[in-house]
């Protein structure tokens, strides 16, 4: 089954999740598409598409949002998976997911996951560090990426 995993990543957490996910999917190797580098990627011809991004100040990356809007009608005719990386948990994380993926895609998707997130201080600029320290009370790199959620995406996408 021809599969594309499309994503955008600010500090590397989403890219890491995508690479792990690509290695877990059954069948032919997934094509990994960074939407920041390949702005004109068209999912036509792919039977499975997995879309991922991370939440920054309540928003998923603009290239991910634009991709979902531009290809929404096409994506509902594929096996679809959606995920976000985010440091929120439970209701707050679910709300972020709902706000950042269109309802029609969420309802059609075979896998909707929040996989956790990372505050990577080594890759943040000074302003991002100040905001994270003030809002989250964190002053060093931390991660709560849930590998079991990544495996669940692969399992749900591999089911017929």
C-alpha positions, 0 to 999 in steps of 0.5 A: 500500500503506497503510504505518505507521511506528511509533517512539519516540525519546529524543533525535531519532535514531530520529525522524530515521531515520523521517522519512528512511525515510518519504521513501524508501518507494514508494507512498502516503505512510507514516503516521508514528506517534510511540508516545509521543504516540499511545499507542493506535495500532492497526495494523489496516488497514495492509498494511505496518508498520515499527517502530523505536526506539533502545537506551538501557542495553540496552533499547528504549523501553517504548512500542515494546516494549509495541506489539510485545507488544500487537499481535504476533499482528496484526503477523505478518499484515502486511508487517513491518520492524524497526529499531533505532538503537544505537551498538554494532556487529556482534555487540553490536548484533545482540544488542541487536536480538535482545533487544529484538524478539520472535523471532516478529516478527524471523522474520516481518519482511521487513527487520531492520536496525541503522542506527547511532546518535547520542549527542546531548549537546545533548538529553541530561540531565546524568545521561545525559551522565555515563553516556555519558562513563563507559561510551562514553568520548564527551564530544561529539555523534557519529553513526554513522547509516548512510544505506545501511541506511535505504535498504535498509529501504525497498528491502526493504519495497517488494519484493512 
